[in-house]
Amino acid sequence: MPSERKLPRKIIHIDMDAFYAAVEQHDSPSLRGKPVIVGGDAEKRGVVSAASYEARAYGVHSAMPTSQAKRLCPQGIFLPVRMGRYQEVSERIFQVLRVYTPLVEPLSLDESFLDVTGSEKLFGPAVQIAKDIKQRIHESIGLTASAGIAPNKFLAKIASDLRKPDGLVEIKPEEVQDFLRDLPISRLW
């Protein structure tokens, strides 16, 4: 019996860019271009849930104490978490993802893995699928996403983070060794 050659997996990691903050900027256009910080109250030992890229320029990041974020970015616009709204937007994003494959593995409200190995015959190469997903999310929801494409989830997640915001990075199977050799340890998740 002849052996069948197994095709390499095509995994896409979709990660929304500064999701909670981006939703706030989308819902209130006056916040666009401003340092938006979403999270708990600084007086009650709150933590930053998300920071817009404008706030990140000041060193603010998620999981940071809100009091520290206020010191780093006193001009920041601090908003409470609106989980119901983020869940609503997340559901719309996942509807887009499921158009391309039923093999969607959510990691959180704003990121997931998609196995598109079997979808390429319908929608084209994984790179085209990722571009289509990003465009569809932007056009229908008004937010940007970054995408990483690789032969496994570990690498796809790293790839999606390399060119944020609105990035797209593909790591081909023959590039894995070189990619990993030059990758700083700080990029591992």
Backbone bond lengths (Angstrom), bond angles and torsions (degrees), N, CA, C in turn:
res aa  C-N    CA-C-N  psi(-1)  N-CA   C-N-CA  omega(-1)  CA-C   N-CA-C  phi
1 M - - - 1.447 - - 1.533 108.38 -
2 P 1.343 117.83 125.12 1.465 119.94 -179.29 1.526 110.43 -68.60
3 S 1.326 115.05 143.92 1.470 118.50 179.29 1.525 109.68 -82.67
4 E 1.311 114.66 138.70 1.456 119.99 177.70 1.514 108.73 -88.13
5 R 1.299 115.37 136.37 1.459 119.69 178.06 1.524 107.95 -84.32
6 K 1.311 115.05 123.71 1.453 119.90 -178.48 1.533 109.95 -83.00
7 L 1.310 115.84 129.88 1.457 120.52 178.51 1.529 109.94 -72.70
8 P 1.333 116.89 145.28 1.465 118.31 176.59 1.529 110.40 -64.73
9 R 1.319 115.49 145.76 1.464 120.57 178.58 1.519 109.22 -64.98
10 K 1.297 115.66 151.53 1.463 122.66 174.33 1.525 106.29 -121.69
11 I 1.315 114.71 101.56 1.456 121.27 -179.08 1.521 108.78 -108.26
12 I 1.320 116.05 131.92 1.468 121.88 174.27 1.521 107.58 -112.40
13 H 1.314 116.10 132.07 1.465 121.01 170.68 1.522 106.51 -107.14
14 I 1.319 115.43 119.80 1.462 122.08 176.40 1.519 107.36 -103.22
15 D 1.325 115.85 127.92 1.464 121.98 -179.23 1.523 107.66 -133.70
16 M 1.311 116.36 117.20 1.455 120.51 178.47 1.531 109.19 -66.87
17 D 1.308 116.13 146.37 1.457 122.16 -177.01 1.530 110.73 -87.19
18 A 1.355 115.75 116.78 1.476 122.36 177.93 1.530 110.00 45.81
19 F 1.314 116.42 53.89 1.465 123.10 -164.57 1.524 115.14 -49.91
20 Y 1.330 119.43 -60.44 1.470 119.92 -175.66 1.530 110.39 -60.07
21 A 1.322 116.80 -44.38 1.464 120.77 -179.79 1.529 110.50 -65.64
22 A 1.328 117.06 -38.83 1.459 120.82 179.30 1.526 111.40 -65.39
23 V 1.334 116.86 -38.53 1.467 120.07 176.59 1.532 109.47 -62.77
24 E 1.328 116.85 -42.61 1.469 120.19 179.09 1.525 110.80 -62.77
25 Q 1.328 117.60 -41.99 1.459 121.02 178.93 1.527 111.26 -67.80
26 H 1.311 116.36 -35.04 1.468 120.28 176.90 1.523 111.03 -66.83
27 D 1.331 116.20 -44.76 1.464 120.78 -177.13 1.524 112.74 -72.41
28 S 1.328 117.21 -27.55 1.473 122.30 179.15 1.529 107.54 -127.37
29 P 1.323 117.32 88.90 1.466 120.14 -176.44 1.535 114.38 -54.41
30 S 1.330 117.84 -23.22 1.474 119.84 178.42 1.531 111.66 -65.72
31 L 1.339 117.43 -15.16 1.466 121.30 179.34 1.530 113.03 -88.14
32 R 1.313 117.01 -10.54 1.468 120.25 -177.61 1.525 110.42 -63.47
33 G 1.330 114.91 135.89 1.452 120.53 -179.96 1.517 114.02 80.53
34 K 1.321 116.37 3.56 1.467 121.16 -178.95 1.529 110.21 -111.76
35 P 1.333 116.99 156.33 1.466 120.45 179.54 1.537 111.48 -75.34
36 V 1.316 115.39 99.25 1.467 122.08 -178.29 1.530 108.48 -100.64
37 I 1.326 114.85 130.77 1.462 121.16 -179.10 1.527 107.56 -127.65
38 V 1.311 116.79 119.56 1.456 122.72 -177.99 1.526 108.18 -106.76
39 G 1.321 115.83 130.42 1.464 118.19 178.53 1.506 112.92 168.66
40 G 1.325 114.36 -164.29 1.454 121.62 -177.92 1.515 112.21 -79.87
41 D 1.307 114.85 165.91 1.460 123.98 -178.44 1.528 110.70 -67.75
42 A 1.331 115.94 131.49 1.468 121.16 179.82 1.520 111.82 -63.85
43 E 1.325 117.09 -30.62 1.464 121.15 -178.90 1.527 111.76 -73.75
44 K 1.308 116.53 -17.94 1.475 120.90 -177.73 1.527 111.00 -114.48
45 R 1.307 117.19 31.48 1.461 123.28 178.73 1.525 112.09 59.07
46 G 1.332 115.77 39.79 1.456 121.37 179.97 1.520 112.69 -70.54
47 V 1.317 114.30 165.88 1.462 122.58 -178.43 1.529 108.75 -127.68
48 V 1.322 116.22 145.17 1.458 121.78 177.16 1.527 109.13 -71.48
49 S 1.325 115.98 126.10 1.468 121.08 176.01 1.521 111.24 -90.72
50 A 1.327 116.84 -34.33 1.467 121.45 178.77 1.518 108.89 -159.82
51 A 1.324 114.76 150.26 1.465 121.07 176.72 1.521 108.53 -134.14
52 S 1.321 115.71 135.77 1.466 119.50 176.47 1.526 108.82 -64.76
53 Y 1.313 116.12 164.32 1.461 119.38 179.14 1.526 111.06 -64.43
54 E 1.315 117.35 -27.51 1.465 120.32 175.81 1.523 110.72 -65.98
55 A 1.342 117.63 -37.68 1.469 121.64 177.28 1.525 110.67 -74.73
56 R 1.312 116.98 -33.88 1.467 120.49 179.69 1.526 111.45 -63.32
57 A 1.328 116.49 -27.68 1.471 120.18 177.96 1.531 111.23 -61.50
58 Y 1.336 117.08 -21.17 1.467 122.07 178.36 1.529 112.21 -94.60
59 G 1.330 116.47 2.76 1.458 120.36 179.49 1.516 114.30 95.04
60 V 1.319 117.48 6.00 1.468 121.51 179.38 1.524 108.69 -79.37
61 H 1.324 116.62 136.77 1.464 121.26 177.41 1.517 110.20 -148.22
62 S 1.325 115.72 165.10 1.463 120.15 -179.39 1.526 109.83 -65.04
63 A 1.316 115.17 152.93 1.471 125.61 -179.10 1.525 112.99 75.46
64 M 1.305 117.59 2.10 1.461 122.37 177.31 1.535 108.39 -83.57
65 P 1.323 118.93 143.26 1.465 119.02 174.32 1.538 110.07 -58.29
66 T 1.318 116.29 136.93 1.454 120.89 -178.88 1.529 111.08 -60.46
67 S 1.321 117.11 -34.29 1.467 119.86 178.44 1.531 110.74 -61.68
68 Q 1.320 117.89 -38.28 1.466 121.61 177.57 1.527 110.16 -68.38
69 A 1.330 116.92 -39.96 1.464 121.17 177.88 1.532 110.32 -60.90
70 K 1.335 117.18 -38.31 1.473 121.00 178.51 1.521 111.06 -65.38
71 R 1.322 116.62 -36.62 1.472 119.47 177.51 1.528 111.00 -68.25
72 L 1.328 116.43 -41.94 1.461 120.51 -179.00 1.529 113.09 -71.28
73 C 1.328 115.39 -34.18 1.468 120.55 -173.98 1.535 109.71 -138.25
74 P 1.350 116.84 70.96 1.470 119.13 -176.86 1.526 113.47 -61.52
75 Q 1.333 117.69 -24.46 1.461 121.14 178.92 1.528 112.07 -84.25
76 G 1.318 116.50 1.33 1.459 120.56 -179.38 1.521 112.13 -63.25
77 I 1.306 114.53 152.81 1.469 121.23 176.54 1.526 106.07 -100.22
78 F 1.324 115.70 110.48 1.467 122.26 -174.68 1.523 109.03 -96.02
79 L 1.318 115.00 124.35 1.463 121.36 -176.78 1.523 110.33 -126.20
80 P 1.335 117.08 147.99 1.469 119.48 176.01 1.527 110.87 -76.25
81 V 1.296 115.48 159.52 1.464 122.32 177.41 1.526 109.04 -69.49
82 R 1.328 116.47 133.50 1.471 122.53 174.50 1.528 107.70 -116.38
83 M 1.318 115.91 73.48 1.463 121.28 -171.67 1.523 113.11 -56.49
84 G 1.307 118.05 -39.93 1.465 120.35 179.72 1.521 112.01 -58.20
85 R 1.318 116.43 -41.30 1.464 120.77 179.18 1.529 111.19 -67.72
86 Y 1.336 116.88 -41.88 1.465 119.76 -179.69 1.524 110.81 -65.81
87 Q 1.336 116.83 -35.68 1.463 120.46 177.60 1.526 110.79 -66.17
88 E 1.318 115.52 -39.65 1.470 120.45 178.63 1.534 110.83 -62.05
89 V 1.323 117.06 -46.55 1.466 120.83 178.96 1.524 109.92 -66.12
90 S 1.320 117.31 -39.96 1.462 122.09 179.00 1.528 110.93 -58.59
91 E 1.308 117.59 -42.61 1.468 121.07 179.33 1.523 110.49 -59.46
92 R 1.319 116.82 -39.44 1.465 120.82 178.93 1.532 110.85 -66.87
93 I 1.334 116.63 -38.95 1.462 120.88 178.27 1.530 109.87 -63.29
94 F 1.332 116.17 -45.49 1.466 119.70 -178.16 1.533 111.65 -67.07
95 Q 1.321 117.72 -27.74 1.465 119.89 173.65 1.523 110.49 -62.55
96 V 1.335 115.98 -40.96 1.464 120.48 177.32 1.528 109.59 -62.58
97 L 1.318 117.58 -47.01 1.463 121.25 -177.08 1.521 111.81 -59.94
98 R 1.325 116.88 -40.07 1.469 121.08 -176.21 1.530 113.32 -72.72
99 V 1.333 117.17 -10.51 1.459 120.29 172.98 1.530 109.65 -65.17
100 Y 1.329 116.65 -31.92 1.465 122.03 -172.71 1.517 114.43 -95.20
101 T 1.318 117.70 -22.94 1.466 120.98 177.66 1.525 109.94 -167.54
102 P 1.337 116.77 145.21 1.469 118.51 172.33 1.535 110.92 -79.86
103 L 1.333 116.94 -8.77 1.464 121.63 -176.60 1.523 109.81 -90.74
104 V 1.335 115.34 71.07 1.465 123.49 -179.83 1.518 107.75 -111.41
105 E 1.324 116.59 124.59 1.461 122.05 179.88 1.532 109.11 -116.91
106 P 1.332 117.34 100.13 1.467 119.64 -179.63 1.533 111.37 -66.89
107 L 1.319 115.58 141.02 1.464 121.86 171.78 1.521 110.09 -103.52
108 S 1.317 115.88 -31.14 1.456 122.81 179.73 1.525 106.59 -163.85
109 L 1.324 116.71 -169.89 1.464 119.83 178.86 1.524 112.20 -63.97
110 D 1.330 116.11 -27.38 1.457 118.51 -170.35 1.526 115.00 -119.65
111 E 1.310 117.92 11.66 1.463 118.39 177.04 1.520 110.95 -151.43
112 S 1.339 113.97 150.27 1.461 119.10 179.44 1.522 110.83 -162.29
113 F 1.325 112.97 162.44 1.458 121.33 173.86 1.522 108.20 -101.23
114 L 1.321 115.84 143.30 1.456 121.96 174.79 1.519 107.43 -127.70
115 D 1.310 116.75 128.75 1.458 120.57 172.19 1.526 106.06 -94.11
116 V 1.324 115.80 108.40 1.470 120.56 -177.33 1.525 111.98 -107.91
117 T 1.330 116.91 16.47 1.460 121.38 -179.40 1.532 110.68 -53.42
118 G 1.312 117.14 -45.58 1.458 121.48 -178.80 1.517 114.29 -86.12
119 S 1.317 117.57 -3.06 1.469 121.87 -177.24 1.521 113.14 -94.21
120 E 1.327 116.27 -13.09 1.465 119.27 -174.19 1.526 113.13 -63.88
121 K 1.326 117.75 -30.70 1.465 119.66 178.50 1.527 111.17 -66.80
122 L 1.313 116.91 -29.26 1.468 121.15 179.43 1.521 113.14 -86.75
123 F 1.336 116.15 -41.15 1.467 120.19 -168.65 1.526 114.82 -116.04
124 G 1.316 117.49 -0.88 1.457 120.03 -178.39 1.517 111.52 95.85
125 P 1.332 116.67 -176.27 1.465 120.94 -177.49 1.531 112.30 -59.83
126 A 1.321 115.37 157.87 1.469 121.10 -178.14 1.524 112.03 -54.59
127 V 1.329 117.34 -37.09 1.474 119.84 178.58 1.525 110.20 -61.31
128 Q 1.318 116.79 -42.23 1.465 119.62 179.35 1.529 110.80 -67.20
129 I 1.320 116.72 -39.41 1.469 120.03 177.30 1.523 109.73 -60.48
130 A 1.331 116.91 -45.75 1.470 120.20 179.55 1.523 111.05 -61.24
131 K 1.329 117.08 -43.69 1.476 120.53 177.98 1.526 110.75 -60.93
132 D 1.341 115.96 -43.90 1.464 120.32 -179.97 1.529 111.37 -62.62
133 I 1.337 116.24 -42.58 1.469 120.37 179.59 1.527 109.74 -62.33
134 K 1.318 116.85 -48.26 1.460 120.67 -179.93 1.525 111.13 -59.03
135 Q 1.322 116.40 -44.36 1.468 120.57 -179.81 1.530 111.06 -65.11
136 R 1.329 115.44 -43.35 1.465 119.55 -178.11 1.536 111.21 -64.81
137 I 1.339 117.08 -40.87 1.470 120.88 177.11 1.526 109.74 -63.05
138 H 1.323 116.20 -43.33 1.466 119.19 -178.70 1.524 111.50 -65.70
139 E 1.327 116.70 -44.45 1.464 120.19 -177.86 1.523 112.98 -70.86
140 S 1.338 117.55 -39.60 1.462 119.35 -174.05 1.521 113.55 -91.13
141 I 1.337 117.83 -24.52 1.459 120.58 -175.22 1.523 112.00 -118.20
142 G 1.336 116.97 -24.23 1.449 120.69 177.29 1.520 114.73 86.25
143 L 1.325 116.89 18.68 1.468 121.34 -179.83 1.522 109.82 -122.74
144 T 1.337 115.72 160.20 1.461 119.65 176.67 1.525 110.06 -103.98
145 A 1.320 113.60 152.23 1.462 121.81 177.55 1.518 108.12 -132.44
146 S 1.307 115.17 153.68 1.460 121.04 171.80 1.521 107.87 -109.18
147 A 1.342 114.97 149.53 1.460 119.52 -176.85 1.522 110.43 -132.43
148 G 1.327 114.56 141.33 1.451 121.91 173.24 1.516 108.63 -124.14
149 I 1.315 116.60 137.27 1.464 121.91 -179.11 1.519 107.49 -123.67
150 A 1.320 115.81 131.76 1.467 120.07 -178.67 1.523 109.13 -161.75
151 P 1.342 116.85 172.53 1.462 119.37 178.90 1.529 113.84 -78.06
152 N 1.347 118.19 -4.57 1.467 119.90 175.96 1.527 110.18 -150.09
153 K 1.319 115.87 166.25 1.468 121.30 -176.02 1.522 112.50 -64.88
154 F 1.325 116.65 -42.04 1.459 121.68 -178.80 1.532 110.62 -53.68
155 L 1.321 116.20 -51.24 1.463 120.74 -178.03 1.531 112.02 -72.17
156 A 1.319 117.51 -36.43 1.464 120.09 179.38 1.526 111.00 -62.07
157 K 1.326 116.68 -39.90 1.468 120.18 179.08 1.524 110.88 -66.04
158 I 1.316 117.16 -42.89 1.466 119.85 177.20 1.529 110.13 -62.04
159 A 1.331 116.70 -43.71 1.463 121.25 -178.09 1.524 112.01 -61.58
160 S 1.331 118.00 -38.52 1.469 120.08 -177.97 1.519 112.45 -65.44
161 D 1.314 116.78 -21.39 1.467 121.34 -177.13 1.531 112.73 -91.55
162 L 1.305 117.84 -9.73 1.471 120.21 -171.04 1.522 114.99 -73.02
163 R 1.321 117.96 -31.00 1.471 119.61 -175.91 1.519 112.16 -129.03
164 K 1.317 116.80 38.89 1.465 121.09 178.33 1.514 110.03 -70.34
165 P 1.300 118.64 150.98 1.469 127.85 -7.31 1.536 111.65 -83.03
166 D 1.321 114.44 163.40 1.457 124.00 175.12 1.524 112.30 59.46
167 G 1.325 116.40 35.42 1.452 121.32 -176.49 1.513 114.37 -92.40
168 L 1.328 114.47 165.16 1.461 122.15 175.65 1.523 107.36 -149.65
169 V 1.332 116.14 117.75 1.456 121.46 -179.25 1.521 108.23 -132.09
170 E 1.333 115.59 131.86 1.461 120.98 175.28 1.523 109.05 -114.88
171 I 1.322 115.58 134.08 1.455 122.35 172.88 1.523 106.32 -113.90
172 K 1.318 116.15 110.71 1.464 121.04 -178.88 1.529 109.15 -80.04
173 P 1.336 117.21 154.98 1.473 119.88 -178.50 1.530 113.36 -52.52
174 E 1.314 117.31 -39.77 1.464 119.82 -179.00 1.533 113.22 -74.74
175 E 1.335 117.60 -8.43 1.462 122.00 179.57 1.527 113.66 -99.65
176 V 1.321 117.21 -7.32 1.462 121.58 -172.47 1.525 112.30 -57.57
177 Q 1.319 117.82 -49.63 1.473 120.57 -176.61 1.523 111.09 -59.67
178 D 1.327 116.77 -48.50 1.468 119.90 179.99 1.518 111.02 -64.27
179 F 1.314 116.75 -40.35 1.461 120.76 179.78 1.529 110.49 -60.84
180 L 1.319 116.96 -48.89 1.458 120.65 -178.25 1.530 112.24 -67.21
181 R 1.311 117.13 -36.31 1.463 120.38 -178.90 1.532 110.89 -61.32
182 D 1.312 117.54 -38.15 1.465 121.72 -176.41 1.526 113.67 -93.99
183 L 1.316 117.19 0.69 1.467 120.89 -175.37 1.535 111.14 -80.32
184 P 1.336 117.81 125.74 1.474 119.04 175.58 1.533 109.81 -65.14
185 I 1.295 116.30 144.08 1.473 121.37 -178.38 1.526 111.28 -59.05
186 S 1.314 117.69 -28.51 1.468 121.67 -179.76 1.528 112.55 -64.45
187 R 1.318 118.19 -17.65 1.472 121.86 178.55 1.521 113.00 -79.68
188 L 1.308 117.99 -14.48 1.467 120.08 -179.06 1.518 110.17 -72.28
189 W 1.306 116.49 145.53 1.468 120.39 179.85 1.506 109.31 -113.34
